[in-house]
Amino acid sequence: MKRLIDLSISALIIIITLPLLAVTALAIRLDSPGPVFFKQQRVGKGGKVFSVWKFRSMYKDAEQNGAVWADKSDPRVTRVGRVIRFLRIDELPQLWNIFRGEMSLIGPRPERPEFVRELTASIPYYDIRHSVSPGITGWAQVNYPYGASVEDALHKLEYDVYYIKNMSLFLDFKIFIRTIGVVLFGQGAR
């Protein structure tokens, strides 16, 4: 049932936002050199690594010195990038990951392999979050601000474990509705 809902809602979101997706792609292209889309490795269900798709919000080669957590006033973010991050438009291409079966609409956010290694070594039971499909949004995202440290990851893990223990269509619906509020008011974006 969850998979069917994921596919149906994702298709509906793509249809509704198609004009917005086209305008966003054009704005990114005009704002700074580089590709419109950005592909990044993430860890999903069962610890499987996959490529997540996003609209590019940073300058080309922003991470040539390695992976780092985004800062509140990150100088790597472009002008258009600030807007699409604030409105969470940069996340919309991840709907493709849902169609591929790598993600769900709701679940723990997938993290980068570099950070997963660090967090697994620092936080007991961190891997439990890989027992379910990762999501575009999740219980941690609607209850805790953007995380950029091991301490933040620990707090978010508490929410992820709560979600895993209490997974239901009702909880997914509640997260979906709260996500709309987060997007509309720009909470937690970096």
Phi and psi restraints in degrees (value plus and minus 20) as a CYANA .aco file:
   2 LYS   PHI     -80.4   -40.4
   2 LYS   PSI     -61.8   -21.8
   3 ARG   PHI     -84.4   -44.4
   3 ARG   PSI     -62.5   -22.5
   4 LEU   PHI     -83.0   -43.0
   4 LEU   PSI     -63.1   -23.1
   5 ILE   PHI     -84.1   -44.1
   5 ILE   PSI     -63.5   -23.5
   6 ASP   PHI     -75.3   -35.3
   6 ASP   PSI     -68.7   -28.7
   7 LEU   PHI     -86.4   -46.4
   7 LEU   PSI     -62.8   -22.8
   8 SER   PHI     -85.6   -45.6
   8 SER   PSI     -69.2   -29.2
   9 ILE   PHI     -87.7   -47.7
   9 ILE   PSI     -58.7   -18.7
  10 SER   PHI     -81.5   -41.5
  10 SER   PSI     -64.6   -24.6
  11 ALA   PHI     -81.9   -41.9
  11 ALA   PSI     -62.3   -22.3
  12 LEU   PHI     -83.5   -43.5
  12 LEU   PSI     -63.7   -23.7
  13 ILE   PHI     -82.5   -42.5
  13 ILE   PSI     -62.1   -22.1
  14 ILE   PHI     -81.8   -41.8
  14 ILE   PSI     -65.5   -25.5
  15 ILE   PHI     -82.0   -42.0
  15 ILE   PSI     -66.2   -26.2
  16 ILE   PHI     -86.0   -46.0
  16 ILE   PSI     -58.2   -18.2
  17 THR   PHI    -116.2   -76.2
  17 THR   PSI     -14.0    26.0
  18 LEU   PHI     -71.2   -31.2
  18 LEU   PSI     -67.5   -27.5
  19 PRO   PHI     -81.3   -41.3
  19 PRO   PSI     -60.1   -20.1
  20 LEU   PHI     -83.8   -43.8
  20 LEU   PSI     -59.7   -19.7
  21 LEU   PHI     -82.8   -42.8
  21 LEU   PSI     -61.9   -21.9
  22 ALA   PHI     -85.6   -45.6
  22 ALA   PSI     -64.5   -24.5
  23 VAL   PHI     -84.1   -44.1
  23 VAL   PSI     -60.9   -20.9
  24 THR   PHI     -82.5   -42.5
  24 THR   PSI     -65.2   -25.2
  25 ALA   PHI     -80.5   -40.5
  25 ALA   PSI     -63.7   -23.7
  26 LEU   PHI     -84.3   -44.3
  26 LEU   PSI     -63.3   -23.3
  27 ALA   PHI     -82.7   -42.7
  27 ALA   PSI     -61.4   -21.4
  28 ILE   PHI     -83.6   -43.6
  28 ILE   PSI     -64.0   -24.0
  29 ARG   PHI     -81.8   -41.8
  29 ARG   PSI     -60.5   -20.5
  30 LEU   PHI     -98.8   -58.8
  30 LEU   PSI     -46.0    -6.0
  31 ASP   PHI     -97.6   -57.6
  31 ASP   PSI     -60.8   -20.8
  32 SER   PHI    -175.8  -135.8
  32 SER   PSI     132.0   172.0
  33 PRO   PHI     -88.5   -48.5
  33 PRO   PSI     129.9   169.9
  34 GLY   PHI     107.3   147.3
  34 GLY   PSI     156.0   196.0
  35 PRO   PHI     -90.9   -50.9
  35 PRO   PSI     139.6   179.6
  36 VAL   PHI     -96.1   -56.1
  36 VAL   PSI     -60.3   -20.3
  37 PHE   PHI    -121.9   -81.9
  37 PHE   PSI     134.7   174.7
  38 PHE   PHI    -148.5  -108.5
  38 PHE   PSI     111.0   151.0
  39 LYS   PHI    -131.7   -91.7
  39 LYS   PSI     112.6   152.6
  40 GLN   PHI    -160.0  -120.0
  40 GLN   PSI     121.6   161.6
  41 GLN   PHI     -94.4   -54.4
  41 GLN   PSI     116.3   156.3
  42 ARG   PHI    -158.4  -118.4
  42 ARG   PSI     140.4   180.4
  43 VAL   PHI    -122.7   -82.7
  43 VAL   PSI     106.9   146.9
  44 GLY   PHI    -133.0   -93.0
  44 GLY   PSI    -174.6  -134.6
  45 LYS   PHI     -78.0   -38.0
  45 LYS   PSI     114.2   154.2
  46 GLY   PHI      51.5    91.5
  46 GLY   PSI      -6.8    33.2
  47 GLY   PHI      58.4    98.4
  47 GLY   PSI     -10.9    29.1
  48 LYS   PHI     -92.9   -52.9
  48 LYS   PSI     112.1   152.1
  49 VAL   PHI    -107.3   -67.3
  49 VAL   PSI     114.6   154.6
  50 PHE   PHI    -160.9  -120.9
  50 PHE   PSI     148.6   188.6
  51 SER   PHI    -117.5   -77.5
  51 SER   PSI     101.6   141.6
  52 VAL   PHI    -114.3   -74.3
  52 VAL   PSI     122.8   162.8
  53 TRP   PHI    -126.4   -86.4
  53 TRP   PSI     118.3   158.3
  54 LYS   PHI    -163.9  -123.9
  54 LYS   PSI     140.9   180.9
  55 PHE   PHI     -92.6   -52.6
  55 PHE   PSI     119.6   159.6
  56 ARG   PHI     -90.1   -50.1
  56 ARG   PSI     104.9   144.9
  57 SER   PHI    -137.1   -97.1
  57 SER   PSI     -24.0    16.0
  58 MET   PHI    -136.4   -96.4
  58 MET   PSI     145.1   185.1
  59 TYR   PHI     -84.2   -44.2
  59 TYR   PSI     131.4   171.4
  60 LYS   PHI     -75.8   -35.8
  60 LYS   PSI     119.0   159.0
  61 ASP   PHI      42.2    82.2
  61 ASP   PSI      11.6    51.6
  62 ALA   PHI     -85.1   -45.1
  62 ALA   PSI     -43.2    -3.2
  63 GLU   PHI    -136.2   -96.2
  63 GLU   PSI      15.9    55.9
  64 GLN   PHI     -85.0   -45.0
  64 GLN   PSI     -40.6    -0.6
  65 ASN   PHI    -117.1   -77.1
  65 ASN   PSI      -9.9    30.1
  66 GLY   PHI      91.8   131.8
  66 GLY   PSI     151.7   191.7
  67 ALA   PHI     -96.7   -56.7
  67 ALA   PSI     112.9   152.9
  68 VAL   PHI    -160.5  -120.5
  68 VAL   PSI     131.0   171.0
  69 TRP   PHI     -88.6   -48.6
  69 TRP   PSI     125.8   165.8
  70 ALA   PHI     -88.3   -48.3
  70 ALA   PSI     122.6   162.6
  71 ASP   PHI    -118.7   -78.7
  71 ASP   PSI     140.7   180.7
  72 LYS   PHI     -76.8   -36.8
  72 LYS   PSI     -64.7   -24.7
  73 SER   PHI    -136.7   -96.7
  73 SER   PSI      37.6    77.6
  74 ASP   PHI     -83.5   -43.5
  74 ASP   PSI      99.5   139.5
  75 PRO   PHI     -90.3   -50.3
  75 PRO   PSI     -30.8     9.2
  76 ARG   PHI     -98.7   -58.7
  76 ARG   PSI     -33.9     6.1
  77 VAL   PHI    -102.8   -62.8
  77 VAL   PSI     114.0   154.0
  78 THR   PHI     -98.0   -58.0
  78 THR   PSI     152.1   192.1
  79 ARG   PHI     -81.0   -41.0
  79 ARG   PSI     -69.5   -29.5
  80 VAL   PHI     -84.8   -44.8
  80 VAL   PSI     -57.1   -17.1
  81 GLY   PHI     -77.4   -37.4
  81 GLY   PSI     -59.3   -19.3
  82 ARG   PHI     -80.9   -40.9
  82 ARG   PSI     -62.6   -22.6
  83 VAL   PHI     -88.7   -48.7
  83 VAL   PSI     -69.1   -29.1
  84 ILE   PHI     -90.4   -50.4
  84 ILE   PSI     -46.1    -6.1
  85 ARG   PHI     -92.7   -52.7
  85 ARG   PSI     -63.4   -23.4
  86 PHE   PHI     -78.6   -38.6
  86 PHE   PSI     -62.4   -22.4
  87 LEU   PHI    -109.4   -69.4
  87 LEU   PSI     -22.3    17.7
  88 ARG   PHI      45.1    85.1
  88 ARG   PSI       0.1    40.1
  89 ILE   PHI     -87.3   -47.3
  89 ILE   PSI     -48.3    -8.3
  90 ASP   PHI     -81.2   -41.2
  90 ASP   PSI     -40.7    -0.7
  91 GLU   PHI    -104.2   -64.2
  91 GLU   PSI     -36.2     3.8
  92 LEU   PHI     -77.2   -37.2
  92 LEU   PSI     -56.9   -16.9
  93 PRO   PHI     -81.6   -41.6
  93 PRO   PSI     -33.1     6.9
  94 GLN   PHI     -88.7   -48.7
  94 GLN   PSI     -31.9     8.1
  95 LEU   PHI     -78.9   -38.9
  95 LEU   PSI     -50.2   -10.2
  96 TRP   PHI     -82.1   -42.1
  96 TRP   PSI     -59.5   -19.5
  97 ASN   PHI     -83.6   -43.6
  97 ASN   PSI     -51.2   -11.2
  98 ILE   PHI     -87.5   -47.5
  98 ILE   PSI     -64.9   -24.9
  99 PHE   PHI     -81.6   -41.6
  99 PHE   PSI     -52.4   -12.4
 100 ARG   PHI     -99.0   -59.0
 100 ARG   PSI     -27.7    12.3
 101 GLY   PHI      63.5   103.5
 101 GLY   PSI      -8.9    31.1
 102 GLU   PHI    -108.2   -68.2
 102 GLU   PSI     -41.5    -1.5
 103 MET   PHI    -159.4  -119.4
 103 MET   PSI     149.1   189.1
 104 SER   PHI    -143.6  -103.6
 104 SER   PSI     146.6   186.6
 105 LEU   PHI     -84.8   -44.8
 105 LEU   PSI     -61.7   -21.7
 106 ILE   PHI    -139.5   -99.5
 106 ILE   PSI     112.7   152.7
 107 GLY   PHI     143.0   183.0
 107 GLY   PSI     155.4   195.4
 108 PRO   PHI     -80.8   -40.8
 108 PRO   PSI     117.7   157.7
 109 ARG   PHI     -82.3   -42.3
 109 ARG   PSI     115.9   155.9
 110 PRO   PHI     -92.5   -52.5
 110 PRO   PSI     120.0   160.0
 111 GLU   PHI    -129.6   -89.6
 111 GLU   PSI     141.9   181.9
 112 ARG   PHI     -94.1   -54.1
 112 ARG   PSI     125.1   165.1
 113 PRO   PHI     -75.4   -35.4
 113 PRO   PSI     -57.1   -17.1
 114 GLU   PHI     -81.0   -41.0
 114 GLU   PSI     -62.2   -22.2
 115 PHE   PHI     -95.3   -55.3
 115 PHE   PSI     -55.6   -15.6
 116 VAL   PHI     -80.7   -40.7
 116 VAL   PSI     -62.1   -22.1
 117 ARG   PHI     -80.4   -40.4
 117 ARG   PSI     -65.5   -25.5
 118 GLU   PHI     -84.9   -44.9
 118 GLU   PSI     -65.3   -25.3
 119 LEU   PHI     -91.2   -51.2
 119 LEU   PSI     -55.7   -15.7
 120 THR   PHI     -84.5   -44.5
 120 THR   PSI     -56.1   -16.1
 121 ALA   PHI     -93.5   -53.5
 121 ALA   PSI     -46.9    -6.9
 122 SER   PHI    -117.9   -77.9
 122 SER   PSI     -47.3    -7.3
 123 ILE   PHI    -141.5  -101.5
 123 ILE   PSI      96.2   136.2
 124 PRO   PHI     -79.4   -39.4
 124 PRO   PSI     121.1   161.1
 125 TYR   PHI      46.1    86.1
 125 TYR   PSI      -2.0    38.0
 126 TYR   PHI     -78.9   -38.9
 126 TYR   PSI     -54.7   -14.7
 127 ASP   PHI     -85.7   -45.7
 127 ASP   PSI     -33.4     6.6
 128 ILE   PHI     -79.7   -39.7
 128 ILE   PSI     -47.4    -7.4
 129 ARG   PHI     -87.9   -47.9
 129 ARG   PSI     -34.9     5.1
 130 HIS   PHI    -110.0   -70.0
 130 HIS   PSI      -8.3    31.7
 131 SER   PHI    -105.2   -65.2
 131 SER   PSI     -29.2    10.8
 132 VAL   PHI    -151.0  -111.0
 132 VAL   PSI     144.8   184.8
 133 SER   PHI     -86.2   -46.2
 133 SER   PSI     118.3   158.3
 134 PRO   PHI     -90.8   -50.8
 134 PRO   PSI     140.6   180.6
 135 GLY   PHI    -146.7  -106.7
 135 GLY   PSI     142.9   182.9
 136 ILE   PHI     -88.3   -48.3
 136 ILE   PSI     -55.5   -15.5
 137 THR   PHI    -155.2  -115.2
 137 THR   PSI     145.2   185.2
 138 GLY   PHI    -181.9  -141.9
 138 GLY   PSI     158.0   198.0
 139 TRP   PHI     -79.7   -39.7
 139 TRP   PSI     -59.3   -19.3
 140 ALA   PHI     -86.2   -46.2
 140 ALA   PSI     -57.4   -17.4
 141 GLN   PHI     -88.3   -48.3
 141 GLN   PSI     -51.2   -11.2
 142 VAL   PHI    -112.2   -72.2
 142 VAL   PSI     -26.4    13.6
 143 ASN   PHI    -137.7   -97.7
 143 ASN   PSI     -30.9     9.1
 144 TYR   PHI    -160.9  -120.9
 144 TYR   PSI     119.8   159.8
 145 PRO   PHI     -85.8   -45.8
 145 PRO   PSI     151.1   191.1
 146 TYR   PHI     -70.1   -30.1
 146 TYR   PSI     111.8   151.8
 147 GLY   PHI    -117.8   -77.8
 147 GLY   PSI     118.1   158.1
 148 ALA   PHI    -162.4  -122.4
 148 ALA   PSI      13.2    53.2
 149 SER   PHI    -180.9  -140.9
 149 SER   PSI     149.0   189.0
 150 VAL   PHI     -83.9   -43.9
 150 VAL   PSI     -59.8   -19.8
 151 GLU   PHI     -81.4   -41.4
 151 GLU   PSI     -63.6   -23.6
 152 ASP   PHI     -82.1   -42.1
 152 ASP   PSI     -61.0   -21.0
 153 ALA   PHI     -82.3   -42.3
 153 ALA   PSI     -56.0   -16.0
 154 LEU   PHI     -84.6   -44.6
 154 LEU   PSI     -65.1   -25.1
 155 HIS   PHI     -83.7   -43.7
 155 HIS   PSI     -61.5   -21.5
 156 LYS   PHI     -86.6   -46.6
 156 LYS   PSI     -54.6   -14.6
 157 LEU   PHI     -80.8   -40.8
 157 LEU   PSI     -57.7   -17.7
 158 GLU   PHI     -78.7   -38.7
 158 GLU   PSI     -63.0   -23.0
 159 TYR   PHI     -88.2   -48.2
 159 TYR   PSI     -59.5   -19.5
 160 ASP   PHI     -82.7   -42.7
 160 ASP   PSI     -62.0   -22.0
 161 VAL   PHI     -84.9   -44.9
 161 VAL   PSI     -61.4   -21.4
 162 TYR   PHI     -77.2   -37.2
 162 TYR   PSI     -66.0   -26.0
 163 TYR   PHI     -80.8   -40.8
 163 TYR   PSI     -67.5   -27.5
 164 ILE   PHI     -80.8   -40.8
 164 ILE   PSI     -61.7   -21.7
 165 LYS   PHI     -90.2   -50.2
 165 LYS   PSI     -48.0    -8.0
 166 ASN   PHI    -136.9   -96.9
 166 ASN   PSI       2.0    42.0
 167 MET   PHI     -74.0   -34.0
 167 MET   PSI     111.0   151.0
 168 SER   PHI    -183.5  -143.5
 168 SER   PSI     143.1   183.1
 169 LEU   PHI     -85.4   -45.4
 169 LEU   PSI     -53.4   -13.4
 170 PHE   PHI     -84.4   -44.4
 170 PHE   PSI     -65.2   -25.2
 171 LEU   PHI     -84.8   -44.8
 171 LEU   PSI     -60.6   -20.6
 172 ASP   PHI     -79.8   -39.8
 172 ASP   PSI     -62.5   -22.5
 173 PHE   PHI     -82.7   -42.7
 173 PHE   PSI     -63.3   -23.3
 174 LYS   PHI     -81.0   -41.0
 174 LYS   PSI     -63.1   -23.1
 175 ILE   PHI     -85.0   -45.0
 175 ILE   PSI     -61.9   -21.9
 176 PHE   PHI     -80.2   -40.2
 176 PHE   PSI     -66.7   -26.7
 177 ILE   PHI     -84.0   -44.0
 177 ILE   PSI     -63.7   -23.7
 178 ARG   PHI     -86.8   -46.8
 178 ARG   PSI     -51.1   -11.1
 179 THR   PHI     -84.0   -44.0
 179 THR   PSI     -57.9   -17.9
 180 ILE   PHI     -77.9   -37.9
 180 ILE   PSI     -63.1   -23.1
 181 GLY   PHI     -83.7   -43.7
 181 GLY   PSI     -61.6   -21.6
 182 VAL   PHI     -81.4   -41.4
 182 VAL   PSI     -63.5   -23.5
 183 VAL   PHI     -86.6   -46.6
 183 VAL   PSI     -65.8   -25.8
 184 LEU   PHI     -83.5   -43.5
 184 LEU   PSI     -52.5   -12.5
 185 PHE   PHI    -126.7   -86.7
 185 PHE   PSI     -13.9    26.1
 186 GLY   PHI      41.9    81.9
 186 GLY   PSI       9.1    49.1
 187 GLN   PHI     -92.4   -52.4
 187 GLN   PSI     114.2   154.2
 188 GLY   PHI      59.1    99.1
 188 GLY   PSI     -23.4    16.6
 189 ALA   PHI     -93.5   -53.5
 189 ALA   PSI     124.8   164.8
